[in-house]
Amino acid sequence: MASIPKPLPKMMLGFVVRRCAVALGHEPSPEEFATWANAHRDGQRTFSLFGRPITVREAHAILHHPARAVSARGAKPHECVAEEGAAVGSNVTSFRAAAARLKARRSK
């Protein structure tokens, strides 16, 4: 009987971009982000962070959609988000829920 593989956790692209910014010491340009993601280092191992090399155009799109959830093998527990978008990590909050709270507060 084969076991069903557990799905990879999801994390928001903003966490990946933040890791790059920490590595570079500043917010990355699309060119810098593509270079960093395509030659990501983990110890002595070098690999493409997204499973394949990304283009500068794709890096530009990633930088403009930081709230998009993506599957990530290296997601840390505090970076994980649930499948339906609800936050699992303590520092991740649903934008939709926050906007609804603000709207409700304003209408009082």
N, CA, C and O atoms as CSV, one atom per row, in Angstrom:
chain,resi,resn,atom,element,x,y,z
A,1,MET,N,N,0.838,-1.163,0.000
A,1,MET,CA,C,0.000,0.000,0.000
A,1,MET,C,C,0.894,1.240,0.000
A,1,MET,O,O,1.722,1.416,0.894
A,2,ALA,N,N,0.723,2.090,-0.999
A,2,ALA,CA,C,1.531,3.306,-1.116
A,2,ALA,C,C,0.934,4.413,-0.256
A,2,ALA,O,O,-0.281,4.600,-0.207
A,3,SER,N,N,1.803,5.129,0.409
A,3,SER,CA,C,1.310,6.236,1.228
A,3,SER,C,C,1.083,7.463,0.349
A,3,SER,O,O,1.792,7.678,-0.634
A,4,ILE,N,N,0.100,8.250,0.715
A,4,ILE,CA,C,-0.204,9.463,-0.023
A,4,ILE,C,C,0.761,10.541,0.439
A,4,ILE,O,O,0.851,10.827,1.633
A,5,PRO,N,N,1.491,11.149,-0.514
A,5,PRO,CA,C,2.448,12.175,-0.101
A,5,PRO,C,C,1.731,13.387,0.490
A,5,PRO,O,O,0.685,13.809,-0.002
A,6,LYS,N,N,2.303,13.927,1.535
A,6,LYS,CA,C,1.742,15.108,2.181
A,6,LYS,C,C,1.994,16.307,1.254
A,6,LYS,O,O,3.102,16.470,0.742
A,7,PRO,N,N,0.973,17.144,1.037
A,7,PRO,CA,C,1.196,18.306,0.160
A,7,PRO,C,C,2.200,19.273,0.785
A,7,PRO,O,O,2.307,19.385,2.007
A,8,LEU,N,N,2.921,19.957,-0.074
A,8,LEU,CA,C,3.884,20.939,0.411
A,8,LEU,C,C,3.145,22.086,1.093
A,8,LEU,O,O,2.039,22.441,0.685
A,9,PRO,N,N,3.748,22.664,2.127
A,9,PRO,CA,C,3.110,23.817,2.762
A,9,PRO,C,C,3.096,25.001,1.800
A,9,PRO,O,O,3.879,25.055,0.852
A,10,LYS,N,N,2.203,25.937,2.053
A,10,LYS,CA,C,2.108,27.149,1.239
A,10,LYS,C,C,2.651,28.322,2.038
A,10,LYS,O,O,2.473,28.404,3.253
A,11,MET,N,N,3.316,29.226,1.332
A,11,MET,CA,C,3.803,30.460,1.939
A,11,MET,C,C,3.597,31.591,0.950
A,11,MET,O,O,3.490,31.363,-0.255
A,12,MET,N,N,3.543,32.795,1.456
A,12,MET,CA,C,3.343,33.943,0.576
A,12,MET,C,C,4.673,34.333,-0.063
A,12,MET,O,O,5.731,34.225,0.557
A,13,LEU,N,N,4.600,34.789,-1.312
A,13,LEU,CA,C,5.809,35.187,-2.034
A,13,LEU,C,C,6.583,36.274,-1.296
A,13,LEU,O,O,7.803,36.371,-1.429
A,14,GLY,N,N,5.882,37.082,-0.528
A,14,GLY,CA,C,6.550,38.141,0.222
A,14,GLY,C,C,7.620,37.619,1.164
A,14,GLY,O,O,8.619,38.297,1.408
A,15,PHE,N,N,7.417,36.407,1.700
A,15,PHE,CA,C,8.431,35.821,2.578
A,15,PHE,C,C,9.694,35.469,1.788
A,15,PHE,O,O,10.808,35.616,2.290
A,16,VAL,N,N,9.512,35.006,0.558
A,16,VAL,CA,C,10.667,34.685,-0.298
A,16,VAL,C,C,11.411,35.969,-0.632
A,16,VAL,O,O,12.640,36.019,-0.574
A,17,VAL,N,N,10.655,37.014,-0.985
A,17,VAL,CA,C,11.268,38.301,-1.317
A,17,VAL,C,C,12.009,38.852,-0.097
A,17,VAL,O,O,13.097,39.412,-0.231
A,18,ARG,N,N,11.421,38.694,1.091
A,18,ARG,CA,C,12.078,39.176,2.313
A,18,ARG,C,C,13.394,38.428,2.549
A,18,ARG,O,O,14.384,39.032,2.964
A,19,ARG,N,N,13.407,37.135,2.291
A,19,ARG,CA,C,14.658,36.370,2.452
A,19,ARG,C,C,15.732,36.913,1.515
A,19,ARG,O,O,16.899,37.016,1.890
A,20,CYS,N,N,15.327,37.260,0.287
A,20,CYS,CA,C,16.264,37.825,-0.681
A,20,CYS,C,C,16.760,39.182,-0.202
A,20,CYS,O,O,17.955,39.469,-0.276
A,21,ALA,N,N,15.852,40.015,0.289
A,21,ALA,CA,C,16.232,41.349,0.768
A,21,ALA,C,C,17.236,41.248,1.915
A,21,ALA,O,O,18.180,42.035,1.989
A,22,VAL,N,N,17.033,40.284,2.802
A,22,VAL,CA,C,17.969,40.085,3.912
A,22,VAL,C,C,19.333,39.666,3.371
A,22,VAL,O,O,20.365,40.147,3.838
A,23,ALA,N,N,19.336,38.772,2.389
A,23,ALA,CA,C,20.600,38.300,1.812
A,23,ALA,C,C,21.350,39.429,1.100
A,23,ALA,O,O,22.577,39.500,1.161
A,24,LEU,N,N,20.604,40.309,0.425
A,24,LEU,CA,C,21.235,41.398,-0.331
A,24,LEU,C,C,21.505,42.638,0.514
A,24,LEU,O,O,22.409,43.418,0.213
A,25,GLY,N,N,20.724,42.814,1.563
A,25,GLY,CA,C,20.869,43.996,2.388
A,25,GLY,C,C,20.008,45.166,1.936
A,25,GLY,O,O,20.121,46.265,2.479
A,26,HIS,N,N,19.145,44.941,0.945
A,26,HIS,CA,C,18.220,45.963,0.449
A,26,HIS,C,C,17.112,45.289,-0.361
A,26,HIS,O,O,17.215,44.114,-0.714
A,27,GLU,N,N,16.058,46.043,-0.648
A,27,GLU,CA,C,14.975,45.490,-1.480
A,27,GLU,C,C,15.539,45.141,-2.858
A,27,GLU,O,O,16.234,45.959,-3.461
A,28,PRO,N,N,15.253,43.950,-3.359
A,28,PRO,CA,C,15.846,43.543,-4.636
A,28,PRO,C,C,15.139,44.152,-5.843
A,28,PRO,O,O,13.934,44.402,-5.823
A,29,SER,N,N,15.919,44.381,-6.887
A,29,SER,CA,C,15.350,44.722,-8.186
A,29,SER,C,C,14.931,43.402,-8.823
A,29,SER,O,O,15.348,42.347,-8.344
A,30,PRO,N,N,14.128,43.417,-9.878
A,30,PRO,CA,C,13.781,42.152,-10.539
A,30,PRO,C,C,15.017,41.369,-10.999
A,30,PRO,O,O,15.052,40.142,-10.909
A,31,GLU,N,N,16.024,42.089,-11.490
A,31,GLU,CA,C,17.245,41.424,-11.956
A,31,GLU,C,C,17.963,40.737,-10.798
A,31,GLU,O,O,18.404,39.594,-10.918
A,32,GLU,N,N,18.076,41.449,-9.670
A,32,GLU,CA,C,18.743,40.879,-8.491
A,32,GLU,C,C,17.957,39.695,-7.936
A,32,GLU,O,O,18.540,38.688,-7.535
A,33,PHE,N,N,16.626,39.823,-7.914
A,33,PHE,CA,C,15.805,38.737,-7.385
A,33,PHE,C,C,15.928,37.489,-8.251
A,33,PHE,O,O,16.044,36.382,-7.725
A,34,ALA,N,N,15.905,37.654,-9.581
A,34,ALA,CA,C,16.045,36.507,-10.489
A,34,ALA,C,C,17.402,35.833,-10.298
A,34,ALA,O,O,17.486,34.607,-10.235
A,35,THR,N,N,18.445,36.621,-10.209
A,35,THR,CA,C,19.790,36.061,-10.008
A,35,THR,C,C,19.867,35.296,-8.699
A,35,THR,O,O,20.397,34.186,-8.656
A,36,TRP,N,N,19.335,35.892,-7.616
A,36,TRP,CA,C,19.350,35.247,-6.296
A,36,TRP,C,C,18.546,33.954,-6.314
A,36,TRP,O,O,19.009,32.934,-5.804
A,37,ALA,N,N,17.347,33.981,-6.895
A,37,ALA,CA,C,16.475,32.799,-6.911
A,37,ALA,C,C,17.023,31.689,-7.804
A,37,ALA,O,O,16.821,30.510,-7.513
A,38,ASN,N,N,17.702,32.045,-8.871
A,38,ASN,CA,C,18.215,31.035,-9.810
A,38,ASN,C,C,19.506,30.383,-9.334
A,38,ASN,O,O,19.887,29.323,-9.833
A,39,ALA,N,N,20.172,30.998,-8.389
A,39,ALA,CA,C,21.424,30.433,-7.858
A,39,ALA,C,C,21.349,30.425,-6.336
A,39,ALA,O,O,22.280,30.860,-5.658
A,40,HIS,N,N,20.239,29.929,-5.805
A,40,HIS,CA,C,20.036,29.903,-4.356
A,40,HIS,C,C,20.977,28.887,-3.726
A,40,HIS,O,O,21.142,27.778,-4.233
A,41,ARG,N,N,21.588,29.276,-2.625
A,41,ARG,CA,C,22.549,28.400,-1.958
A,41,ARG,C,C,21.998,27.914,-0.635
A,41,ARG,O,O,21.424,28.678,0.141
A,42,ASP,N,N,22.181,26.639,-0.396
A,42,ASP,CA,C,21.824,26.015,0.873
A,42,ASP,C,C,23.033,25.183,1.265
A,42,ASP,O,O,23.173,24.035,0.843
A,43,GLY,N,N,23.900,25.766,2.069
A,43,GLY,CA,C,25.162,25.094,2.375
A,43,GLY,C,C,26.025,25.091,1.129
A,43,GLY,O,O,26.328,26.148,0.574
A,44,GLN,N,N,26.420,23.912,0.691
A,44,GLN,CA,C,27.237,23.803,-0.516
A,44,GLN,C,C,26.405,23.507,-1.759
A,44,GLN,O,O,26.933,23.431,-2.868
A,45,ARG,N,N,25.110,23.342,-1.562
A,45,ARG,CA,C,24.208,23.014,-2.671
A,45,ARG,C,C,23.664,24.299,-3.301
A,45,ARG,O,O,23.224,25.199,-2.586
A,46,THR,N,N,23.690,24.389,-4.627
A,46,THR,CA,C,23.124,25.517,-5.358
A,46,THR,C,C,21.986,24.995,-6.224
A,46,THR,O,O,22.127,23.972,-6.894
A,47,PHE,N,N,20.848,25.705,-6.210
A,47,PHE,CA,C,19.687,25.253,-6.986
A,47,PHE,C,C,18.787,26.438,-7.311
A,47,PHE,O,O,18.934,27.521,-6.744
A,48,SER,N,N,17.853,26.218,-8.233
A,48,SER,CA,C,16.846,27.226,-8.571
A,48,SER,C,C,15.742,27.144,-7.530
A,48,SER,O,O,15.133,26.090,-7.346
A,49,LEU,N,N,15.487,28.242,-6.857
A,49,LEU,CA,C,14.541,28.273,-5.749
A,49,LEU,C,C,13.128,27.890,-6.166
A,49,LEU,O,O,12.395,27.292,-5.379
A,50,PHE,N,N,12.734,28.223,-7.387
A,50,PHE,CA,C,11.382,27.926,-7.847
A,50,PHE,C,C,11.308,26.636,-8.674
A,50,PHE,O,O,10.333,26.414,-9.393
A,51,GLY,N,N,12.324,25.799,-8.575
A,51,GLY,CA,C,12.320,24.517,-9.284
A,51,GLY,C,C,12.856,24.605,-10.696
A,51,GLY,O,O,13.156,23.586,-11.318
A,52,ARG,N,N,12.976,25.806,-11.197
A,52,ARG,CA,C,13.547,26.073,-12.522
A,52,ARG,C,C,14.000,27.520,-12.521
A,52,ARG,O,O,13.529,28.309,-11.702
A,53,PRO,N,N,14.901,27.890,-13.419
A,53,PRO,CA,C,15.314,29.293,-13.471
A,53,PRO,C,C,14.127,30.192,-13.849
A,53,PRO,O,O,13.299,29.825,-14.683
A,54,ILE,N,N,14.062,31.363,-13.227
A,54,ILE,CA,C,13.016,32.327,-13.570
A,54,ILE,C,C,13.633,33.475,-14.361
A,54,ILE,O,O,14.822,33.767,-14.231
A,55,THR,N,N,12.812,34.115,-15.177
A,55,THR,CA,C,13.272,35.254,-15.963
A,55,THR,C,C,13.126,36.532,-15.154
A,55,THR,O,O,12.470,36.545,-14.113
A,56,VAL,N,N,13.732,37.595,-15.632
A,56,VAL,CA,C,13.602,38.898,-14.980
A,56,VAL,C,C,12.137,39.331,-15.031
A,56,VAL,O,O,11.641,39.936,-14.081
A,57,ARG,N,N,11.452,39.032,-16.110
A,57,ARG,CA,C,10.027,39.369,-16.237
A,57,ARG,C,C,9.196,38.637,-15.179
A,57,ARG,O,O,8.301,39.226,-14.574
A,58,GLU,N,N,9.492,37.357,-14.959
A,58,GLU,CA,C,8.802,36.606,-13.914
A,58,GLU,C,C,9.141,37.163,-12.531
A,58,GLU,O,O,8.271,37.235,-11.663
A,59,ALA,N,N,10.384,37.552,-12.324
A,59,ALA,CA,C,10.788,38.148,-11.049
A,59,ALA,C,C,10.026,39.451,-10.818
A,59,ALA,O,O,9.611,39.736,-9.695
A,60,HIS,N,N,9.843,40.229,-11.859
A,60,HIS,CA,C,9.081,41.480,-11.761
A,60,HIS,C,C,7.653,41.179,-11.297
A,60,HIS,O,O,7.133,41.864,-10.417
A,61,ALA,N,N,7.019,40.164,-11.880
A,61,ALA,CA,C,5.656,39.781,-11.487
A,61,ALA,C,C,5.615,39.313,-10.029
A,61,ALA,O,O,4.691,39.650,-9.290
A,62,ILE,N,N,6.616,38.540,-9.626
A,62,ILE,CA,C,6.682,38.048,-8.245
A,62,ILE,C,C,6.788,39.214,-7.268
A,62,ILE,O,O,6.120,39.228,-6.234
A,63,LEU,N,N,7.617,40.177,-7.595
A,63,LEU,CA,C,7.807,41.326,-6.715
A,63,LEU,C,C,6.543,42.177,-6.596
A,63,LEU,O,O,6.374,42.899,-5.614
A,64,HIS,N,N,5.660,42.096,-7.583
A,64,HIS,CA,C,4.423,42.877,-7.554
A,64,HIS,C,C,3.237,42.103,-6.979
A,64,HIS,O,O,2.140,42.654,-6.890
A,65,HIS,N,N,3.426,40.846,-6.588
A,65,HIS,CA,C,2.346,40.033,-6.014
A,65,HIS,C,C,2.826,39.316,-4.749
A,65,HIS,O,O,2.793,38.087,-4.694
A,66,PRO,N,N,3.271,40.061,-3.734
A,66,PRO,CA,C,3.849,39.428,-2.537
A,66,PRO,C,C,2.846,38.624,-1.714
A,66,PRO,O,O,3.257,37.776,-0.923
A,67,ALA,N,N,1.551,38.861,-1.874
A,67,ALA,CA,C,0.555,38.134,-1.067
A,67,ALA,C,C,0.136,36.817,-1.698
A,67,ALA,O,O,-0.663,36.087,-1.111
A,68,ARG,N,N,0.640,36.500,-2.852
A,68,ARG,CA,C,0.268,35.240,-3.509
A,68,ARG,C,C,0.889,34.062,-2.775
A,68,ARG,O,O,2.087,34.049,-2.492
A,69,ALA,N,N,0.056,33.073,-2.471
A,69,ALA,CA,C,0.542,31.870,-1.780
A,69,ALA,C,C,1.080,30.870,-2.798
A,69,ALA,O,O,0.445,30.612,-3.821
A,70,VAL,N,N,2.240,30.316,-2.516
A,70,VAL,CA,C,2.867,29.328,-3.388
A,70,VAL,C,C,3.332,28.135,-2.554
A,70,VAL,O,O,3.605,28.278,-1.363
A,71,SER,N,N,3.422,26.973,-3.172
A,71,SER,CA,C,3.958,25.793,-2.492
A,71,SER,C,C,5.450,25.990,-2.273
A,71,SER,O,O,6.162,26.460,-3.161
A,72,ALA,N,N,5.912,25.630,-1.089
A,72,ALA,CA,C,7.322,25.840,-0.778
A,72,ALA,C,C,7.818,24.791,0.200
A,72,ALA,O,O,7.344,24.700,1.333
A,73,ARG,N,N,8.764,24.016,-0.250
A,73,ARG,CA,C,9.346,22.970,0.604
A,73,ARG,C,C,10.036,23.586,1.818
A,73,ARG,O,O,10.024,22.996,2.898
A,74,GLY,N,N,10.635,24.761,1.656
A,74,GLY,CA,C,11.405,25.365,2.738
A,74,GLY,C,C,10.627,26.336,3.605
A,74,GLY,O,O,11.230,27.107,4.352
A,75,ALA,N,N,9.303,26.318,3.525
A,75,ALA,CA,C,8.503,27.255,4.334
A,75,ALA,C,C,8.681,26.944,5.815
A,75,ALA,O,O,8.541,25.798,6.241
A,76,LYS,N,N,8.984,27.956,6.577
A,76,LYS,CA,C,9.109,27.810,8.024
A,76,LYS,C,C,7.700,27.849,8.625
A,76,LYS,O,O,6.803,28.437,8.021
A,77,PRO,N,N,7.478,27.245,9.787
A,77,PRO,CA,C,6.127,27.200,10.372
A,77,PRO,C,C,5.451,28.564,10.474
A,77,PRO,O,O,4.252,28.671,10.219
A,78,HIS,N,N,6.196,29.609,10.844
A,78,HIS,CA,C,5.586,30.938,10.981
A,78,HIS,C,C,5.293,31.590,9.624
A,78,HIS,O,O,4.629,32.626,9.578
A,79,GLU,N,N,5.769,31.008,8.527
A,79,GLU,CA,C,5.527,31.553,7.199
A,79,GLU,C,C,4.388,30.853,6.470
A,79,GLU,O,O,3.970,31.308,5.405
A,80,CYS,N,N,3.885,29.766,7.016
A,80,CYS,CA,C,2.873,28.966,6.336
A,80,CYS,C,C,1.492,29.609,6.393
A,80,CYS,O,O,1.109,30.223,7.389
A,81,VAL,N,N,0.761,29.449,5.304
A,81,VAL,CA,C,-0.637,29.869,5.249
A,81,VAL,C,C,-1.467,28.649,4.875
A,81,VAL,O,O,-0.998,27.753,4.173
A,82,ALA,N,N,-2.705,28.628,5.355
A,82,ALA,CA,C,-3.594,27.504,5.071
A,82,ALA,C,C,-4.064,27.576,3.627
A,82,ALA,O,O,-4.008,28.630,2.994
A,83,GLU,N,N,-4.520,26.463,3.123
A,83,GLU,CA,C,-4.968,26.343,1.744
A,83,GLU,C,C,-6.019,27.383,1.378
A,83,GLU,O,O,-5.954,27.961,0.293
A,84,GLU,N,N,-6.987,27.636,2.258
A,84,GLU,CA,C,-8.056,28.580,1.944
A,84,GLU,C,C,-7.661,30.024,2.211
A,84,GLU,O,O,-8.494,30.919,2.071
A,85,GLY,N,N,-6.423,30.274,2.588
A,85,GLY,CA,C,-5.944,31.624,2.778
A,85,GLY,C,C,-5.934,32.082,4.230
A,85,GLY,O,O,-5.411,33.155,4.531
A,86,ALA,N,N,-6.499,31.294,5.133
A,86,ALA,CA,C,-6.472,31.662,6.545
A,86,ALA,C,C,-5.057,31.495,7.064
A,86,ALA,O,O,-4.337,30.594,6.634
A,87,ALA,N,N,-4.669,32.327,7.955
A,87,ALA,CA,C,-3.305,32.307,8.462
A,87,ALA,C,C,-3.088,31.156,9.426
A,87,ALA,O,O,-3.936,30.870,10.271
A,88,VAL,N,N,-1.948,30.499,9.295
A,88,VAL,CA,C,-1.529,29.457,10.220
A,88,VAL,C,C,-0.429,30.016,11.107
A,88,VAL,O,O,-0.397,29.759,12.311
A,89,GLY,N,N,0.471,30.783,10.505
A,89,GLY,CA,C,1.569,31.362,11.256
A,89,GLY,C,C,1.101,32.548,12.084
A,89,GLY,O,O,0.090,33.174,11.768
A,90,SER,N,N,1.830,32.852,13.134
A,90,SER,CA,C,1.425,33.915,14.044
A,90,SER,C,C,1.587,35.304,13.446
A,90,SER,O,O,0.920,36.237,13.893
A,91,ASN,N,N,2.442,35.468,12.460
A,91,ASN,CA,C,2.651,36.801,11.905
A,91,ASN,C,C,2.036,36.974,10.521
A,91,ASN,O,O,2.345,37.946,9.831
A,92,VAL,N,N,1.182,36.065,10.106
A,92,VAL,CA,C,0.503,36.165,8.821
A,92,VAL,C,C,-0.973,36.391,9.094
A,92,VAL,O,O,-1.583,35.658,9.872
A,93,THR,N,N,-1.545,37.396,8.461
A,93,THR,CA,C,-2.962,37.665,8.653
A,93,THR,C,C,-3.647,37.753,7.303
A,93,THR,O,O,-3.021,38.103,6.302
A,94,SER,N,N,-4.905,37.442,7.277
A,94,SER,CA,C,-5.681,37.511,6.050
A,94,SER,C,C,-6.007,38.964,5.744
A,94,SER,O,O,-6.604,39.656,6.569
A,95,PHE,N,N,-5.622,39.425,4.571
A,95,PHE,CA,C,-5.920,40.788,4.162
A,95,PHE,C,C,-7.428,40.992,4.083
A,95,PHE,O,O,-7.940,42.031,4.499
A,96,ARG,N,N,-8.130,40.012,3.555
A,96,ARG,CA,C,-9.583,40.094,3.429
A,96,ARG,C,C,-10.245,40.266,4.803
A,96,ARG,O,O,-11.150,41.084,4.964
A,97,ALA,N,N,-9.786,39.489,5.787
A,97,ALA,CA,C,-10.352,39.593,7.139
A,97,ALA,C,C,-10.022,40.941,7.764
A,97,ALA,O,O,-10.872,41.540,8.424
A,98,ALA,N,N,-8.805,41.425,7.566
A,98,ALA,CA,C,-8.410,42.724,8.117
A,98,ALA,C,C,-9.224,43.846,7.487
A,98,ALA,O,O,-9.659,44.761,8.185
A,99,ALA,N,N,-9.431,43.785,6.183
A,99,ALA,CA,C,-10.233,44.809,5.497
A,99,ALA,C,C,-11.674,44.786,6.000
A,99,ALA,O,O,-12.280,45.844,6.170
A,100,ALA,N,N,-12.228,43.610,6.239
A,100,ALA,CA,C,-13.594,43.490,6.750
A,100,ALA,C,C,-13.697,44.088,8.152
A,100,ALA,O,O,-14.685,44.748,8.475
A,101,ARG,N,N,-12.675,43.859,8.991
A,101,ARG,CA,C,-12.678,44.438,10.333
A,101,ARG,C,C,-12.637,45.961,10.278
A,101,ARG,O,O,-13.356,46.632,11.017
A,102,LEU,N,N,-11.788,46.508,9.397
A,102,LEU,CA,C,-11.703,47.961,9.259
A,102,LEU,C,C,-13.019,48.552,8.760
A,102,LEU,O,O,-13.462,49.595,9.242
A,103,LYS,N,N,-13.635,47.884,7.797
A,103,LYS,CA,C,-14.908,48.357,7.242
A,103,LYS,C,C,-15.987,48.359,8.328
A,103,LYS,O,O,-16.773,49.301,8.425
A,104,ALA,N,N,-16.021,47.302,9.140
A,104,ALA,CA,C,-17.000,47.198,10.214
A,104,ALA,C,C,-16.764,48.290,11.258
A,104,ALA,O,O,-17.718,48.858,11.788
A,105,ARG,N,N,-15.493,48.583,11.554
A,105,ARG,CA,C,-15.136,49.607,12.526
A,105,ARG,C,C,-15.574,50.995,12.042
A,105,ARG,O,O,-16.060,51.809,12.826
A,106,ARG,N,N,-15.394,51.252,10.744
A,106,ARG,CA,C,-15.758,52.555,10.177
A,106,ARG,C,C,-17.268,52.780,10.162
A,106,ARG,O,O,-17.735,53.908,10.315
A,107,SER,N,N,-18.017,51.714,9.978
A,107,SER,CA,C,-19.478,51.865,9.880
A,107,SER,C,C,-20.146,51.994,11.246
A,107,SER,O,O,-21.357,52.205,11.310
A,108,LYS,N,N,-19.404,51.876,12.323
A,108,LYS,CA,C,-19.987,52.019,13.680
A,108,LYS,C,C,-20.162,53.466,14.039
A,108,LYS,O,O,-20.634,53.779,15.132
